[in-house]
Amino acid sequence: MNFTFSDHEKNLFQNMESALAQEKHLFVKGAFQAENDIAQALITFKQKLSSLGYFSSFNHSSSLEPVATLEMMRIFARQHPALFLGVEYGFRIVTEINRMLNESCLQSSQVDDSLVCAIAFCEDFVETDTKQSSINVQSVDDYFLLSGEKNVVINAGVAKYIAVYGHIDGKDTLFFISASDDSLDLVPIENKRFFPELAIANIVLRNCQVPQNMVLYPQQLNALISKVQYLENFACIACALGMIDKCIEITTGFAKTHQSGNKPLIAHQAVAFSLAETVTLKQTAELLAYRAAWMCATDDSEKIVMNQCAKVFCSEAAETIASQCINILGGQVFMDNHLVEQMLFNAKFLQLIGTSTHLARIAIADVALK
Amino acid sequence: MDFELSKTQRMFKKEVIRFAKKEIAPRVQEHEIKNEFDFDAFKKMGEFGLLGLHFPEDLGGGGADVLTTIIAGEALGEAGVDGGLTLAYGAHSFLCADTIFCHGTDLHRQKYLPQLISGEWIGCMGLTEPDAGSDVASMKTTAIRDGDYYVLNGSKIFITNGPIADLALVYAKTNPEKQHEGISTFIVEKGTKGFTAGAPLKKMGMRTSQTSELFFNNCQIPADNLVGQEGMGFFYAMQTVEWDRSALLAPMIGAMSYAIKQCSDYSKKRYQFHRPISHFQATKYKLANMKIFLEAARSLVYRIAWCKDQGQAVNHLEAAVAKLFIGDWSLNPINDAMLIHGGYGYCHEYGMEMLFRDNRLAPIGGGTSEIQKKIISKLI
């Protein structure tokens, strides 16, 4: 066993902090006027972080240990959880799909990993059964016509291409559709309370033409979906850890400097104990997440379960911590879109995406029942 | 980072589980219902090498590292050994024998450790007093030097193994004017004049472990029975915290594994509404929560053990986090284990109510959850 990071990894984390610090103007409120600005920021981070090995695969052959990759993700999420998720969904997950499929048609198409992408599995605001799809597909000559809706598509507003899941003759299929296609409508989610800078939208397809070379027939869609959910879960885990760090940092700082009854808030036992609980949850979440990440590079049969355990624990810990921090921070949280208030909404969203905490619990129990 | 147990550790864990399932677990219920300590099981643990696993081989120990020692504790819980016996084991091996090993003289080690390691003698640690629990420095028991002797007066309470111990490691004030710096540590053998143990206390859980008061009435012990230096007792006691936060917690982790297995087996056999209750999502949720707790807690305990193996000074924040998490967050999943068993869970036969009662000590013993929160909040 070894519970420490190597010097090389620690250097990498410092480099990561430095790289992010160079772009700190993107982390301030109001940095983005339009979704185009967000797209540009995602590409900037993609370029900047690639050289640090940020997009290392969570598998055996990667040059970087998965735990170190997770820690780098957490550092990014601490600075800006929405941009972090945008980068994860826009690049890492799509890149992994490409690696997994190794399909020549995609490589010959215009879709490559320098473009922001989005994945559209979910329908009717639920992602509980991705194998079901109501997308209507018609085969016409050398293209397909698609009609239907997909919901809560992360990066939809900034993606160049959207991978839409559907069926052809009962076969699982992924259609890569240009986001600028006139027959694809983006329906922004109005007044969403979570991840304001994450370009989430619903999409409506109206007889959208997709040429043959933009269609993939994954032989093992279950494996593909599992892989996507596995990576989504790690993105959620890292995002939750980053948000937890930030919440505790803000709240501890406030509790040490804000006075009540002629002494700092932290000198009051109720506040101090509440903070102690948040730190306990943070350290526990962190270790569980590290162990789940470490398992990625092993052949351990429990690695999926550990991924799900960490996803549930970290995303729920983030909600609990944000809630406790709000109690300490008091009324100020409800003014001016306070970061910690935002974290509370974000944490709830993290419980839903990837493997939802409900489904994850069922899956965890199914393994325990074997 | 690397979270892998070595092949030897994995094999050893299996071996301990096999031993405990055969030699201890079958008698747990019988002893528990009678509130009796299982002397035979304790002796067998000594013969198997568990009681002195981490001590050097020349003293009769196993020479194991801390992590392996922790894994053995986890294995006992996983095999279905009750919390009472594992608590007795913890108090004996880690709170008593280890302090003698770390701070005693060569003579102390040679004289006492082989007997403690073999299980021939049982040890206990006397620290808590009626008016000095978390606030150790306010202890009233005194040890006043009188020529070649110390004379002890006072009493201790909630002492695990108290009524059955052959040897007590007692903390007393050699300088009552001082707070922490006035506390020293002594070996007091059973039968010493002026030293008596009270009757076993009736407890909610951990019933096979025998707990009592210790009384010292002009109890005269040789000055050579001082362990380490005068005035260092508090610091020695604090060093046992590393064990409190790892070895004594490990069986609780194992007990959660045991509970998951029991719940899984039971819920597959128990039919309601024409199907096994394992098919109901409410049951699955409970099982999942138990599993999530187990995995989260396990990493915390292993981390403390690993740090100790590296010779790192105990990180009080990490140790307190482990204790607080296992103490407070274990209550719901262990409650769930009982609920899955329904009415049977409330009955002794199925063992779940015993797990529930035993687990209630987790936020109290070895430093209450409130004290852990105090430590954590001071360090952040």
HADDOCK unambig.tbl for C-alpha pairs under 7 A between the chains (distance, minus, plus):
assign (segid A and resid 1 and name CA) (segid B and resid 2 and name CA) 4.83 0.50 0.50
assign (segid A and resid 1 and name CA) (segid B and resid 3 and name CA) 4.83 0.50 0.50
assign (segid A and resid 1 and name CA) (segid B and resid 4 and name CA) 5.55 0.50 0.50
assign (segid A and resid 1 and name CA) (segid B and resid 5 and name CA) 6.50 0.50 0.50
assign (segid A and resid 2 and name CA) (segid B and resid 1 and name CA) 5.01 0.50 0.50
assign (segid A and resid 2 and name CA) (segid B and resid 2 and name CA) 4.77 0.50 0.50
assign (segid A and resid 2 and name CA) (segid B and resid 3 and name CA) 6.44 0.50 0.50
assign (segid A and resid 3 and name CA) (segid B and resid 1 and name CA) 5.21 0.50 0.50
assign (segid A and resid 3 and name CA) (segid B and resid 2 and name CA) 6.60 0.50 0.50
assign (segid A and resid 3 and name CA) (segid B and resid 303 and name CA) 6.74 0.50 0.50
assign (segid A and resid 4 and name CA) (segid B and resid 1 and name CA) 5.55 0.50 0.50
assign (segid A and resid 5 and name CA) (segid B and resid 1 and name CA) 5.80 0.50 0.50
assign (segid A and resid 67 and name CA) (segid B and resid 1 and name CA) 6.96 0.50 0.50
assign (segid A and resid 272 and name CA) (segid B and resid 377 and name CA) 5.28 0.50 0.50
assign (segid A and resid 273 and name CA) (segid B and resid 373 and name CA) 5.26 0.50 0.50
assign (segid A and resid 273 and name CA) (segid B and resid 374 and name CA) 6.65 0.50 0.50
assign (segid A and resid 273 and name CA) (segid B and resid 377 and name CA) 6.42 0.50 0.50
assign (segid A and resid 275 and name CA) (segid B and resid 377 and name CA) 6.57 0.50 0.50
assign (segid A and resid 276 and name CA) (segid B and resid 373 and name CA) 5.23 0.50 0.50
assign (segid A and resid 276 and name CA) (segid B and resid 376 and name CA) 5.36 0.50 0.50
assign (segid A and resid 276 and name CA) (segid B and resid 377 and name CA) 5.07 0.50 0.50
assign (segid A and resid 280 and name CA) (segid B and resid 321 and name CA) 5.03 0.50 0.50
assign (segid A and resid 280 and name CA) (segid B and resid 325 and name CA) 6.54 0.50 0.50
assign (segid A and resid 284 and name CA) (segid B and resid 296 and name CA) 6.03 0.50 0.50
assign (segid A and resid 284 and name CA) (segid B and resid 300 and name CA) 6.73 0.50 0.50
assign (segid A and resid 287 and name CA) (segid B and resid 299 and name CA) 6.24 0.50 0.50
assign (segid A and resid 288 and name CA) (segid B and resid 295 and name CA) 6.95 0.50 0.50
assign (segid A and resid 288 and name CA) (segid B and resid 296 and name CA) 5.31 0.50 0.50
assign (segid A and resid 288 and name CA) (segid B and resid 299 and name CA) 6.62 0.50 0.50
assign (segid A and resid 291 and name CA) (segid B and resid 3 and name CA) 6.52 0.50 0.50
assign (segid A and resid 294 and name CA) (segid B and resid 2 and name CA) 6.89 0.50 0.50
assign (segid A and resid 309 and name CA) (segid B and resid 292 and name CA) 5.32 0.50 0.50
assign (segid A and resid 361 and name CA) (segid B and resid 285 and name CA) 5.79 0.50 0.50
assign (segid A and resid 361 and name CA) (segid B and resid 288 and name CA) 5.19 0.50 0.50
assign (segid A and resid 362 and name CA) (segid B and resid 281 and name CA) 6.98 0.50 0.50
assign (segid A and resid 362 and name CA) (segid B and resid 284 and name CA) 5.85 0.50 0.50
assign (segid A and resid 362 and name CA) (segid B and resid 285 and name CA) 6.53 0.50 0.50
assign (segid A and resid 364 and name CA) (segid B and resid 288 and name CA) 5.48 0.50 0.50
assign (segid A and resid 365 and name CA) (segid B and resid 284 and name CA) 5.11 0.50 0.50
assign (segid A and resid 365 and name CA) (segid B and resid 285 and name CA) 6.99 0.50 0.50
assign (segid A and resid 365 and name CA) (segid B and resid 287 and name CA) 5.56 0.50 0.50
assign (segid A and resid 365 and name CA) (segid B and resid 288 and name CA) 4.83 0.50 0.50
assign (segid A and resid 368 and name CA) (segid B and resid 264 and name CA) 6.73 0.50 0.50
assign (segid A and resid 369 and name CA) (segid B and resid 264 and name CA) 5.18 0.50 0.50
